[in-house]
């Protein structure tokens, strides 16, 4: 065969047709003269030779003469796939459908973790000594199991022969499954990291879809980018990684080849094995970043560490601090801090907590808590009681001031730098019950015992606690099926599980009936030995019956501090004499007879032809007894029908202090005298 070419002569291209490569390369349905499938295309060879001769002649300016001998060569032709032909939108649609298979478990995991975050479950776990990353890991395993089932189903569909061939004919089933397994792992890790960035479910879901859309648009232009840039995008975005893996699998299957682990025949397409390695490294990176963000940005609840805490010695080697005793004085309160019999365990010094520039929840509060004592913190709603609790347990970071607590080893630490270690010796019953709904009562207590390091004795500890709170008969009930009172008793039992030295009880008797409330009082009195207990309550009778010491807080300031008897003496209104008089006997006559024994007797209430109430602040003495004797004589002489004597209650003390605070708004200044007693 010879060809002649004249330089600069026009080239006739009319016989050349342009078609999609799959139409040219697919010879599976073409028969040659010997009735064999997939023979070589002679037309294509002729065109190739013609073009080559033109180019060679043009460069050499010579006439080219040559002979051709055709020898057919066997090769695997590329598979034609109408879905991936030029101009089709189906590939993008399929990618989005596959993405949503993975996005549904992703969103469920995201919402679950954010709900736990807002419900303070993380803080309860921290009190138990469980790091949030372990809780995240448990959620990740659960989600990964669900994803594995979805991936298995997806791979079966891929390999199912719905037509003459399956969708993935050449790609190995294990390669398919492992690729999507790593993709699911990276997606879960990305979700765990994203939880640290959002506090609300709606924002988290919107943020997820914004990131997804950006990734989808970015991947649409990946073919024009160098492979190195694509590897970077795969590292930072699991969505792009998933699309890239799908692209690689499709290209290999179109070529009727199994996936090559360490090479590719395509330009600007990442290699399979390095892609998976980068995705695995990305998983480790996201988990480490999640752990770091949890420490530095714990959200609304938690004490943040400084951004460079990893490079500080204090984080890795906790140091104890000097022990101090703080004596607190305030012109508006009575404080009994000088306690030589009991050891001070908790020291709060000039505690201030602000929410925003204008809201001061706790304003310069200082006090000590002592071993073997129950201390009640009383105050109206919004006075700062729960805020103080949250600062003590490390849910809130104080704006200023210090909180120093002695651990089980007798070493004192600051909550701002060592709260995780201090929580191991603290029990906490929150104001609202935080329980694990899918655990039974016994399992809940056993979980707490195991988390505190008493796993070997968890059954015995659970049984003891069940007996103490009278829940033995209900031990197999799930927590989500319990009544409010039963949940409250279980929360109280959880606070005392393990070797807890400091127990914080936020309104422990709320939701309990009178019978169970009194059983709780007996239980708390029996449990205070060796412990420091701080509780809040709105039942003044409860604080009077339980407390070795009572603190009353209003407007963020401690207004009174002392024993029940001392507070009644200083802030109470003394004793009331309730006398049911006869119709013909006047109030002044009764007052005149009693005045000789009780000079400061005053009429508080006088109902005509009914009861009269006198009040005196005189403490019981000889004259007081003579006044009672005189009332008895008046009753015998039928001048009065009956009488009774009533002492001041904690309700009277509470109302007087809070009422005076509202009217007078006294100075909140405090003074702290620090006496170093040891190192």
C-alpha positions as CSV (number, residue, x, y, z in Angstrom):
1,X,0.0,0.0,0.0
2,X,1.4,3.4,-1.0
3,X,0.4,6.9,-0.2
4,X,1.5,10.2,-1.7
5,X,1.2,13.5,0.0
6,X,1.9,17.0,-1.3
7,X,2.9,19.6,1.1
8,X,0.3,22.4,1.9
9,X,-2.4,20.5,-0.1
10,X,-5.8,20.5,1.6
11,X,-6.7,17.4,3.6
12,X,-10.1,15.7,3.1
13,X,-11.6,14.9,6.5
14,X,-15.1,14.1,5.3
15,X,-14.7,10.4,5.9
16,X,-13.8,10.8,9.6
17,X,-16.7,10.4,12.1
18,X,-16.5,11.3,15.8
19,X,-18.3,9.0,18.2
20,X,-18.2,8.3,22.0
21,X,-15.2,6.0,22.8
22,X,-17.6,3.3,24.1
23,X,-19.2,3.1,20.6
24,X,-15.9,2.6,18.9
25,X,-14.2,0.3,21.4
26,X,-17.0,-2.0,22.2
27,X,-16.7,-4.9,19.7
28,X,-18.6,-7.5,21.7
29,X,-21.5,-7.5,19.1
30,X,-19.3,-7.4,15.9
31,X,-18.5,-10.5,14.0
32,X,-15.6,-10.9,11.6
33,X,-15.5,-13.1,8.4
34,X,-14.7,-16.1,10.6
35,X,-17.8,-15.4,12.8
36,X,-15.6,-14.4,15.8
37,X,-16.7,-11.7,18.3
38,X,-14.8,-8.6,19.0
39,X,-12.4,-8.6,16.0
40,X,-10.2,-5.6,15.3
41,X,-11.6,-2.6,13.5
42,X,-9.9,-2.3,10.0
43,X,-11.4,1.1,9.4
44,X,-9.7,2.5,12.5
45,X,-6.4,1.1,11.4
46,X,-6.7,2.7,8.0
47,X,-7.4,6.0,9.5
48,X,-4.5,5.8,11.9
49,X,-2.1,4.9,9.1
50,X,-3.4,7.6,6.9
51,X,-2.9,10.3,9.5
52,X,0.5,9.0,10.4
53,X,1.7,9.1,6.8
54,X,0.4,12.7,6.5
55,X,2.3,13.8,9.5
56,X,5.6,12.0,8.5
57,X,5.4,13.3,5.0
58,X,4.8,16.8,6.2
59,X,7.8,16.7,8.5
60,X,10.2,15.0,6.1
61,X,8.9,16.5,2.8
62,X,9.2,13.0,1.2
63,X,6.8,10.5,-0.3
64,X,6.1,7.6,2.0
65,X,5.8,4.1,0.7
66,X,5.0,1.2,3.0
67,X,3.3,-2.2,3.3
68,X,1.0,-3.3,6.1
69,X,0.4,-6.7,7.5
70,X,-2.5,-7.0,9.9
71,X,-2.2,-9.5,12.8
72,X,-5.3,-9.5,15.2
73,X,-4.4,-9.0,18.9
74,X,-6.8,-10.2,21.6
75,X,-7.7,-7.7,24.3
76,X,-10.5,-7.0,26.7
77,X,-12.7,-4.2,25.2
78,X,-14.1,-1.4,27.3
79,X,-17.6,-1.9,28.5
80,X,-20.2,0.5,27.2
81,X,-22.3,2.0,29.9
82,X,-25.2,4.3,28.8
83,X,-25.4,5.8,32.3
84,X,-21.9,7.3,32.1
85,X,-22.1,8.5,28.5
86,X,-21.3,12.2,27.9
87,X,-24.2,14.5,28.8
88,X,-26.0,12.2,31.2
89,X,-27.1,13.5,34.6
90,X,-27.6,10.0,36.0
91,X,-24.1,9.6,37.5
92,X,-24.7,12.7,39.7
93,X,-28.2,11.4,40.7
94,X,-26.8,8.0,41.6
95,X,-24.0,9.6,43.7
96,X,-26.6,11.7,45.6
97,X,-28.8,8.7,46.2
98,X,-25.8,6.8,47.6
99,X,-24.8,9.7,49.7
100,X,-28.2,9.9,51.3
101,X,-27.9,6.2,52.3
102,X,-24.9,7.3,54.4
103,X,-26.3,10.7,55.4
104,X,-29.3,9.3,57.3
105,X,-27.3,7.5,60.0
106,X,-24.9,10.4,60.0
107,X,-27.7,12.9,60.9
108,X,-29.2,10.5,63.5
109,X,-25.8,10.2,65.2
110,X,-25.3,14.0,65.0
111,X,-28.7,14.7,66.6
112,X,-28.2,12.1,69.3
113,X,-24.9,13.5,70.4
114,X,-26.2,17.1,70.4
115,X,-29.2,16.1,72.5
116,X,-26.9,14.4,75.0
117,X,-24.8,17.5,75.0
118,X,-27.7,19.8,75.8
119,X,-29.1,17.3,78.4
120,X,-25.7,17.5,80.3
121,X,-25.2,13.8,79.9
122,X,-21.6,14.4,79.1
123,X,-21.2,16.2,82.5
124,X,-22.7,13.3,84.3
125,X,-20.3,11.0,82.6
126,X,-17.4,13.3,83.5
127,X,-18.5,13.1,87.1
128,X,-18.2,9.3,86.8
129,X,-14.7,9.7,85.3
130,X,-15.7,8.8,81.8
131,X,-14.2,11.0,79.1
132,X,-16.7,12.3,76.5
133,X,-14.5,10.7,73.7
134,X,-15.4,7.3,75.1
135,X,-19.1,8.1,74.9
136,X,-18.6,9.3,71.4
137,X,-16.7,6.1,70.6
138,X,-19.7,4.0,71.8
139,X,-22.1,6.0,69.6
140,X,-19.7,5.6,66.7
141,X,-19.6,1.8,67.1
142,X,-23.4,1.6,67.1
143,X,-23.7,3.8,64.0
144,X,-20.9,1.8,62.3
145,X,-22.8,-1.4,62.8
146,X,-25.9,0.2,61.1
147,X,-23.7,1.4,58.3
148,X,-22.1,-2.0,57.8
149,X,-25.6,-3.5,57.2
150,X,-26.4,-0.7,54.7
151,X,-23.0,-1.2,52.9
152,X,-23.5,-4.9,52.7
153,X,-27.0,-4.4,51.2
154,X,-25.6,-1.8,48.7
155,X,-22.7,-4.1,47.6
156,X,-25.2,-7.0,47.1
157,X,-27.3,-4.7,44.8
158,X,-24.1,-3.7,42.9
159,X,-23.2,-7.3,42.3
160,X,-26.8,-8.6,41.6
161,X,-27.3,-9.5,38.0
162,X,-30.6,-7.7,37.2
163,X,-29.6,-7.5,33.5
164,X,-27.2,-9.8,31.6
165,X,-24.5,-8.4,33.8
166,X,-24.2,-6.9,37.3
167,X,-23.5,-3.3,37.7
168,X,-20.0,-4.0,39.0
169,X,-18.9,-7.1,37.1
170,X,-15.2,-6.9,37.4
171,X,-14.7,-5.2,40.8
172,X,-14.2,-7.7,43.6
173,X,-17.0,-7.8,46.3
174,X,-14.5,-7.4,49.1
175,X,-12.9,-4.4,47.4
176,X,-16.4,-2.8,47.1
177,X,-17.3,-3.5,50.8
178,X,-13.9,-2.4,52.2
179,X,-14.0,0.9,50.2
180,X,-17.4,1.9,51.5
181,X,-16.6,0.7,55.0
182,X,-13.6,3.1,55.1
183,X,-15.9,5.8,53.7
184,X,-18.5,5.2,56.5
185,X,-15.7,5.3,59.1
186,X,-14.5,8.6,57.8
187,X,-18.1,10.0,57.8
188,X,-18.6,9.0,61.4
189,X,-15.3,10.6,62.5
190,X,-16.3,13.7,60.6
191,X,-19.7,13.7,62.5
192,X,-18.0,13.3,65.9
193,X,-15.9,16.4,65.1
194,X,-18.9,18.4,63.9
195,X,-20.7,17.8,67.2
196,X,-18.2,20.1,68.8
197,X,-19.1,23.0,66.4
198,X,-22.9,23.0,67.0
199,X,-25.2,23.3,70.0
200,X,-28.6,23.1,68.3
201,X,-30.0,20.3,66.1
202,X,-31.3,22.7,63.4
203,X,-28.0,24.4,63.0
204,X,-26.2,21.1,62.9
205,X,-28.4,19.7,60.1
206,X,-28.2,22.9,58.1
207,X,-24.4,23.0,58.5
208,X,-24.2,19.3,57.4
209,X,-26.1,20.0,54.1
210,X,-24.1,23.2,53.4
211,X,-20.9,21.2,53.7
212,X,-22.3,18.5,51.6
213,X,-23.4,20.8,48.8
214,X,-20.0,22.6,48.8
215,X,-18.3,19.2,48.5
216,X,-20.6,18.1,45.7
217,X,-19.9,21.2,43.7
218,X,-16.1,20.9,44.4
219,X,-16.0,17.3,43.2
220,X,-17.7,18.3,39.9
221,X,-14.4,20.0,38.9
222,X,-12.0,17.5,40.3
223,X,-10.9,16.2,36.9
224,X,-9.1,19.5,36.2
225,X,-7.1,19.4,39.4
226,X,-3.8,17.7,40.0
227,X,-4.0,14.4,42.0
228,X,-2.2,16.0,45.0
229,X,-5.0,18.6,45.4
230,X,-7.6,15.8,45.2
231,X,-5.8,13.9,47.9
232,X,-6.0,17.0,50.1
233,X,-9.7,17.4,49.5
234,X,-10.2,13.7,50.2
235,X,-8.5,14.2,53.6
236,X,-10.7,17.1,54.6
237,X,-14.1,16.0,53.2
238,X,-15.5,12.5,53.5
239,X,-18.1,13.4,50.8
240,X,-15.4,14.1,48.2
241,X,-13.6,10.9,49.4
242,X,-16.7,8.8,48.9
243,X,-17.3,10.3,45.4
244,X,-13.6,9.7,44.5
245,X,-13.8,6.0,45.6
246,X,-17.0,5.6,43.5
247,X,-15.3,7.2,40.5
248,X,-12.3,4.8,40.8
249,X,-14.5,1.8,41.1
250,X,-16.6,2.8,38.0
251,X,-13.6,3.5,35.9
252,X,-12.0,0.1,36.7
253,X,-15.2,-1.7,36.0
254,X,-15.8,0.1,32.7
255,X,-12.3,-1.2,31.7
256,X,-13.4,-4.7,32.8
257,X,-10.6,-4.7,35.2
258,X,-10.5,-5.3,39.0
259,X,-9.2,-2.5,41.0
260,X,-5.4,-2.0,40.9
261,X,-4.3,-1.1,44.4
262,X,-1.1,0.8,43.6
263,X,-1.6,2.2,40.1
264,X,-4.1,3.7,37.8
265,X,-4.4,3.9,34.0
266,X,-6.3,7.2,34.1
267,X,-5.0,10.7,34.2
268,X,-5.9,13.0,37.2
269,X,-7.6,10.1,39.0
270,X,-6.3,9.2,42.5
271,X,-4.9,5.7,43.2
272,X,-7.1,3.3,45.2
273,X,-4.8,2.3,48.0
274,X,-3.3,5.8,48.8
275,X,-6.9,7.1,48.8
276,X,-7.9,4.6,51.5
277,X,-4.8,5.3,53.5
278,X,-5.5,9.1,53.4
279,X,-9.1,8.4,54.5
280,X,-7.9,6.3,57.5
281,X,-5.4,9.1,58.5
282,X,-8.3,11.5,58.2
283,X,-10.3,9.5,60.7
284,X,-7.5,9.7,63.2
285,X,-7.2,13.4,62.6
286,X,-10.9,14.0,63.1
287,X,-11.0,12.1,66.4
288,X,-7.9,14.0,67.7
289,X,-9.5,17.3,66.6
290,X,-12.8,16.4,68.3
291,X,-10.9,15.6,71.6
292,X,-9.0,18.9,71.4
293,X,-12.1,21.0,70.7
294,X,-14.0,19.3,73.6
295,X,-11.2,20.4,75.9
296,X,-10.9,24.0,74.5
297,X,-14.5,24.7,73.5
298,X,-16.8,22.5,75.7
299,X,-19.8,24.6,74.9
300,X,-22.3,26.1,77.4
301,X,-21.5,23.3,80.0
302,X,-17.9,22.7,81.0
303,X,-14.7,24.4,81.9
304,X,-12.6,25.2,78.8
305,X,-8.8,24.8,78.8
306,X,-6.4,27.2,77.2
307,X,-5.7,26.6,73.5
308,X,-2.1,25.6,74.3
309,X,-2.9,23.3,77.3
310,X,-1.1,20.4,75.6
311,X,2.2,22.2,76.0
312,X,1.8,23.0,79.6
313,X,3.2,20.9,82.4
314,X,0.2,21.5,84.7
315,X,-2.0,19.5,82.3
316,X,0.2,16.4,82.3
317,X,1.4,16.7,85.9
318,X,-1.3,18.0,88.3
319,X,0.1,19.9,91.3
320,X,-1.5,20.3,94.7
321,X,-2.0,23.7,96.2
322,X,-1.6,25.2,99.7
323,X,-4.5,24.4,102.0
324,X,-6.3,27.4,103.4
325,X,-9.2,28.0,105.7
326,X,-11.5,30.9,104.8
327,X,-13.5,32.8,107.4
328,X,-16.3,34.8,105.8
329,X,-18.0,37.8,107.3
330,X,-20.8,40.0,106.1
331,X,-22.7,42.7,107.9
332,X,-26.0,41.2,106.8
333,X,-25.4,37.6,107.8
334,X,-24.3,35.4,110.6
335,X,-21.7,32.9,109.8
336,X,-20.4,30.0,111.9
337,X,-17.3,28.9,110.0
338,X,-15.0,28.4,113.0
339,X,-15.4,24.7,113.3
340,X,-12.6,23.1,115.1
341,X,-14.2,19.6,115.2
342,X,-14.6,19.0,111.5
343,X,-12.1,19.2,108.6
344,X,-12.7,21.7,105.8
345,X,-13.0,19.9,102.4
346,X,-14.3,22.5,100.0
347,X,-13.1,26.1,99.9
348,X,-15.0,28.7,97.8
349,X,-13.3,32.1,97.7
350,X,-14.7,35.2,96.1
351,X,-16.8,33.2,93.6
352,X,-18.3,35.3,90.8
353,X,-20.3,34.0,87.8
354,X,-21.7,36.3,85.1
355,X,-23.9,35.4,82.2
356,X,-23.3,38.2,79.7
357,X,-22.3,41.7,80.7
358,X,-25.4,42.5,82.8
359,X,-26.5,39.2,84.4
360,X,-24.6,38.4,87.7
361,X,-25.8,35.0,89.0
362,X,-23.3,34.7,91.8
363,X,-21.7,37.8,93.3
364,X,-18.5,37.5,95.4
365,X,-19.5,34.4,97.4
366,X,-17.2,32.7,99.9
367,X,-17.8,29.7,102.2
368,X,-16.3,26.4,103.4
369,X,-17.9,22.9,103.5
370,X,-16.9,20.5,106.2
371,X,-16.6,16.8,106.5
372,X,-19.4,14.8,108.3
373,X,-21.8,17.7,107.8
374,X,-24.9,18.3,105.7
375,X,-25.1,21.9,104.5
376,X,-28.3,23.3,103.0
377,X,-28.2,26.1,100.5
378,X,-31.5,28.0,100.5
379,X,-32.7,30.8,98.3
380,X,-35.6,31.9,96.1
381,X,-35.7,30.9,92.4
382,X,-33.0,32.6,90.4
383,X,-30.9,33.4,93.5
384,X,-27.8,31.5,92.2
385,X,-28.1,28.1,94.0
386,X,-27.9,25.9,90.9
387,X,-25.2,28.1,89.4
388,X,-23.0,27.5,92.5
389,X,-23.6,23.8,92.1
390,X,-22.6,23.9,88.5
391,X,-19.5,25.8,89.3
392,X,-18.6,23.2,92.0
393,X,-19.1,20.3,89.7
394,X,-17.4,22.0,86.7
395,X,-20.4,22.4,84.5
396,X,-19.8,26.2,84.5
397,X,-16.5,28.0,84.6
398,X,-16.5,30.7,87.2
399,X,-16.0,34.3,85.9
400,X,-13.6,34.9,88.8
401,X,-12.7,33.5,92.2
402,X,-11.4,30.1,93.2
403,X,-12.9,26.8,94.2
404,X,-10.5,24.4,95.9
405,X,-11.5,20.8,96.8
406,X,-9.7,18.1,98.7
407,X,-9.7,14.7,96.9
408,X,-9.9,11.2,98.3
409,X,-6.1,11.2,99.0
410,X,-6.4,14.4,101.1
411,X,-4.7,16.6,98.5
412,X,-6.3,19.9,97.5
413,X,-6.7,21.0,93.9
414,X,-8.2,23.9,92.0
415,X,-11.3,23.1,89.9
416,X,-10.1,25.3,87.1
417,X,-7.2,23.1,86.3
418,X,-8.0,19.7,87.8
419,X,-11.7,19.3,87.7
420,X,-11.5,15.9,85.8
421,X,-9.5,14.4,88.6
422,X,-11.6,16.0,91.4
423,X,-14.8,14.6,89.9
424,X,-13.7,11.1,90.7
425,X,-14.4,11.8,94.4
426,X,-17.7,13.7,93.8
427,X,-21.3,12.5,93.6
428,X,-24.0,14.6,91.9
429,X,-27.7,14.5,91.8
430,X,-28.9,17.1,89.3
431,X,-32.1,19.1,89.6
432,X,-33.6,17.2,86.7
433,X,-33.1,13.5,86.5
434,X,-30.5,12.4,83.9
435,X,-30.8,8.6,83.4
436,X,-30.0,6.2,80.6
437,X,-33.5,5.2,79.3
438,X,-32.4,1.9,77.8
439,X,-30.9,0.6,81.1
440,X,-32.9,-1.1,83.9
441,X,-32.6,0.3,87.5
442,X,-30.1,-2.4,88.5
443,X,-28.1,-1.9,85.3
444,X,-27.9,1.8,85.9
445,X,-26.5,1.3,89.4
446,X,-24.1,-1.4,88.2
447,X,-22.9,1.0,85.4
448,X,-22.2,3.7,88.0
449,X,-20.3,1.2,90.2
450,X,-18.2,0.0,87.2
451,X,-17.4,3.5,86.1
452,X,-16.2,4.4,89.6
453,X,-13.9,1.4,89.7
454,X,-16.0,-1.1,91.7
455,X,-16.9,-3.4,88.8
456,X,-16.0,-6.5,90.8
457,X,-18.6,-5.6,93.5
458,X,-21.2,-4.0,91.3
459,X,-23.9,-6.5,92.1
460,X,-23.5,-6.1,95.8
461,X,-23.3,-2.3,95.6
462,X,-26.4,-2.2,93.4
463,X,-28.3,-4.4,95.8
464,X,-27.4,-2.2,98.8
465,X,-28.5,0.9,97.0
466,X,-31.7,-0.7,95.9
467,X,-32.6,-1.6,99.4
468,X,-31.7,1.9,100.7
469,X,-34.0,3.7,98.3
470,X,-36.7,0.9,98.4
471,X,-36.5,0.0,94.7
472,X,-35.6,-3.7,95.0
473,X,-38.9,-4.8,93.7
474,X,-38.6,-2.6,90.6
475,X,-35.0,-3.4,89.8
476,X,-35.8,-4.9,86.3
477,X,-37.8,-1.9,85.1
478,X,-36.3,0.3,82.4
479,X,-35.6,3.9,83.4
480,X,-37.9,5.4,80.8
481,X,-40.8,3.6,82.4
482,X,-40.3,4.9,85.9
483,X,-42.5,7.4,87.7
484,X,-41.0,10.8,88.7
485,X,-40.6,9.7,92.3
486,X,-38.8,6.5,91.4
487,X,-36.5,8.3,89.0
488,X,-35.6,10.7,91.8
489,X,-34.8,8.0,94.2
490,X,-32.6,6.3,91.6
491,X,-30.8,9.6,90.9
492,X,-30.1,9.9,94.6
493,X,-28.7,6.3,94.8
494,X,-26.5,7.0,91.8
495,X,-24.9,10.0,93.6
496,X,-23.8,7.8,96.5
497,X,-22.4,4.9,94.5
498,X,-18.7,4.4,94.9
499,X,-16.2,6.1,97.1
500,X,-17.7,9.6,96.8
501,X,-16.3,12.0,99.4
502,X,-18.3,15.1,98.3
503,X,-22.0,14.8,97.4
504,X,-24.0,17.6,95.7
505,X,-27.8,17.2,95.8
506,X,-29.8,19.7,93.9
507,X,-33.4,19.6,95.3
508,X,-33.1,15.9,96.1
509,X,-36.7,15.5,97.5
510,X,-38.5,17.2,94.6
511,X,-41.2,14.8,93.3
512,X,-41.2,12.6,96.4
513,X,-44.3,12.0,98.5
514,X,-44.2,12.9,102.3
515,X,-43.5,9.3,103.2
516,X,-40.6,8.8,100.9
517,X,-39.3,12.3,101.8
518,X,-38.9,11.3,105.4
519,X,-37.3,8.0,104.5
520,X,-34.8,10.1,102.4
521,X,-34.1,12.3,105.5
522,X,-33.2,9.2,107.6
523,X,-31.1,7.8,104.8
524,X,-29.1,11.1,104.3
525,X,-28.5,11.4,108.1
526,X,-27.1,7.8,108.1
527,X,-24.9,8.5,105.0
528,X,-23.2,11.7,106.0
529,X,-20.4,10.0,108.0
530,X,-17.1,10.6,106.1
531,X,-18.8,12.7,103.5
532,X,-19.4,16.4,102.8
533,X,-23.0,16.9,101.6
534,X,-24.4,20.1,100.1
535,X,-28.0,20.2,99.1
536,X,-30.6,22.7,97.9
537,X,-34.3,22.5,98.7
538,X,-37.4,24.6,98.7
539,X,-38.8,22.7,101.8
540,X,-37.7,24.7,104.8
541,X,-38.8,21.8,107.1
542,X,-36.4,19.6,105.2
543,X,-33.4,21.9,105.8
544,X,-34.4,22.3,109.4
545,X,-34.5,18.5,110.0
546,X,-31.4,17.6,108.0
547,X,-28.9,20.4,108.1
548,X,-25.9,20.8,110.4
549,X,-25.6,24.2,108.8
550,X,-27.8,26.4,106.6
551,X,-26.8,29.1,104.1
552,X,-29.4,31.5,102.7
553,X,-28.6,33.2,99.4
554,X,-30.4,36.0,97.7
555,X,-29.5,38.0,94.6
556,X,-26.3,36.1,94.2
557,X,-25.1,36.9,97.8
558,X,-25.0,34.8,100.9
559,X,-27.2,36.7,103.4
560,X,-27.1,34.3,106.4
561,X,-25.0,31.3,107.4
562,X,-25.3,29.2,110.6
563,X,-27.1,26.5,112.4
564,X,-30.9,26.3,112.4
565,X,-31.1,27.4,116.0
566,X,-28.7,30.3,115.5
567,X,-30.6,31.6,112.5
568,X,-33.9,31.3,114.2
569,X,-32.5,33.2,117.2
570,X,-31.1,36.0,115.1
571,X,-33.6,36.3,112.3
572,X,-36.6,34.6,113.7
573,X,-39.5,36.5,115.3
574,X,-39.3,34.6,118.6
575,X,-42.3,32.8,119.9
576,X,-46.0,33.1,119.1
577,X,-48.7,32.8,121.7
578,X,-52.0,31.8,120.0
579,X,-54.8,32.3,122.5
580,X,-58.5,31.5,121.9
581,X,-60.2,34.0,124.2
582,X,-63.7,34.1,125.6
583,X,-66.1,36.7,124.2
584,X,-66.3,38.7,127.4
585,X,-62.5,38.9,127.8
586,X,-60.5,41.6,126.0
587,X,-57.1,41.4,124.4
588,X,-55.7,44.2,126.5
589,X,-56.6,42.3,129.7
590,X,-54.6,39.3,128.5
591,X,-51.7,41.4,127.4
592,X,-51.6,43.2,130.7
593,X,-51.4,40.0,132.7
594,X,-48.6,38.6,130.5
595,X,-46.7,41.8,130.1
596,X,-45.2,41.5,133.6
597,X,-43.4,38.3,132.6
598,X,-42.8,39.2,128.9
599,X,-42.1,43.0,128.7
600,X,-41.6,43.0,124.9
601,X,-44.8,41.1,124.1
602,X,-46.6,42.5,121.1
603,X,-50.0,41.9,119.5
604,X,-49.6,40.5,116.0
605,X,-53.2,39.5,115.1
606,X,-56.4,40.2,116.9
607,X,-59.7,38.7,115.7
608,X,-62.8,40.1,117.5
609,X,-64.5,37.3,119.5
610,X,-61.8,34.9,118.3
611,X,-58.1,34.3,118.4
612,X,-55.4,36.7,119.4
613,X,-51.7,36.2,118.5
614,X,-48.9,37.6,120.6
615,X,-45.3,37.6,119.6
616,X,-42.1,37.9,121.7
617,X,-38.5,37.5,120.9
618,X,-37.7,36.5,124.5
619,X,-35.9,33.2,124.8
620,X,-37.2,30.5,127.2
621,X,-36.3,31.3,130.8
622,X,-37.9,31.5,134.2
623,X,-40.2,34.4,133.3
624,X,-41.2,32.6,130.1
625,X,-42.3,29.6,132.2
626,X,-44.2,31.9,134.5
627,X,-46.1,33.3,131.5
628,X,-47.1,29.8,130.5
629,X,-48.2,29.1,134.1
630,X,-50.3,32.3,134.0
631,X,-52.0,31.2,130.8
632,X,-52.8,27.9,132.3
633,X,-54.5,29.6,135.3
634,X,-56.5,31.8,132.9
635,X,-57.7,28.7,131.1
636,X,-58.8,27.1,134.4
637,X,-60.6,30.3,135.3
638,X,-62.4,30.1,132.0
639,X,-61.1,33.5,130.8
640,X,-59.6,31.9,127.7
641,X,-60.7,28.7,125.9
642,X,-57.3,27.4,124.9
643,X,-53.8,28.5,124.0
644,X,-50.7,27.3,122.2
645,X,-47.0,28.3,121.8
646,X,-45.2,28.2,118.5
647,X,-41.5,28.7,117.9
648,X,-40.1,30.5,114.8
649,X,-39.7,28.3,111.8
650,X,-37.2,28.3,109.0
651,X,-40.0,29.7,106.8
652,X,-40.1,32.7,109.0
653,X,-36.3,33.1,108.8
654,X,-36.3,32.6,105.1
655,X,-39.1,35.1,104.4
656,X,-37.6,37.7,106.7
657,X,-34.1,37.5,105.1
658,X,-35.4,37.5,101.5
659,X,-38.0,40.2,102.2
660,X,-35.4,42.4,103.8
661,X,-33.1,41.9,100.8
662,X,-35.7,43.1,98.4
663,X,-36.5,46.2,100.4
664,X,-33.1,47.3,101.7
665,X,-30.8,45.9,98.9
666,X,-27.9,46.0,101.3
667,X,-24.2,46.1,100.3
668,X,-22.9,42.9,98.9
669,X,-19.4,43.6,100.1
670,X,-17.6,40.6,101.7
671,X,-14.3,40.2,103.4
672,X,-12.1,37.1,103.4
673,X,-9.5,36.4,106.0
674,X,-7.1,33.6,104.9
675,X,-5.1,31.7,107.4
676,X,-2.6,29.2,106.0
677,X,-2.7,26.0,108.0
678,X,-0.5,23.7,105.9
679,X,0.9,22.8,102.6
